[in-house]
Amino acid sequence: MYVGDKFENESIVKIYHYNDTKKSLDLIKDNLKVSDGYIEFDIDHCSEYFVTMSTIENISKEEINIFMIFAIIELVVIISLVVMIFIKLKKSEKKQ
């Protein structure tokens, strides 16, 4: 596959395949060296492939939902603490 327009010679790249069933990127091959603008790798079938120098970690929808729930709970706790501190400061000012 020609990648010379995106990557310099001697670059090390990774190939990911878009898995339509899982809706994720699966690593096909890593540590491929760009030589004369080309990389070589075997394919099992014709599909969409993604070439990058980065490592891609797939995050499932469940992990995103759990993260969002914890983030919202954390935000509510922080806001509650700020409100409680503000109320306490107001009460102490009135006593003086």
SVG drawing of the C-alpha trace seen along z (x, -y; Angstrom):
<svg xmlns="http://www.w3.org/2000/svg" viewBox="-27 -41 41 55">
<polyline fill="none" stroke="black" stroke-width="0.4" points="0.0,0.0 1.4,-3.4 1.6,-5.7 4.5,-7.9 2.2,-11.0 1.4,-10.7 4.5,-9.1 8.2,-9.6 10.5,-6.7 11.7,-4.7 8.5,-5.7 7.0,-2.9 3.3,-2.6 0.3,-0.4 -2.6,0.9 -6.1,1.0 -9.2,2.6 -12.6,1.1 -14.7,3.9 -18.3,3.0 -19.8,5.6 -18.1,4.4 -18.0,0.8 -14.3,0.6 -10.8,0.5 -8.9,3.8 -5.1,3.8 -4.0,5.9 -0.3,5.3 2.1,3.0 5.8,2.0 5.6,1.8 8.4,-0.3 7.7,-2.6 10.1,-1.8 10.2,-3.9 6.7,-5.2 5.2,-1.7 4.2,0.7 3.4,4.4 0.9,6.4 -1.4,9.4 -5.1,8.9 -7.9,11.5 -10.5,9.6 -11.2,6.3 -12.3,3.8 -11.5,0.4 -8.0,0.0 -6.5,-2.8 -2.8,-3.6 -1.3,-5.5 1.7,-6.0 -0.5,-6.2 -1.8,-3.5 -5.6,-3.4 -7.5,-2.0 -11.1,-1.2 -13.5,-2.3 -16.8,-0.5 -20.1,-2.3 -20.5,-0.8 -17.1,-2.3 -18.2,-5.7 -21.5,-5.5 -19.9,-4.5 -17.3,-7.3 -20.1,-9.9 -22.1,-8.7 -19.0,-9.1 -18.2,-12.5 -21.7,-13.7 -21.8,-12.4 -18.4,-14.1 -19.7,-17.4 -22.8,-17.3 -20.7,-16.5 -18.3,-19.4 -21.2,-21.9 -22.8,-20.7 -19.6,-21.3 -19.2,-24.8 -22.8,-25.7 -22.4,-24.3 -19.2,-26.4 -20.9,-29.5 -23.9,-29.1 -21.6,-28.5 -19.6,-31.6 -22.8,-33.7 -24.0,-32.4 -20.7,-33.2 -20.8,-36.8 -24.3,-37.3 -23.2,-36.3 -20.4,-38.8"/>
</svg>
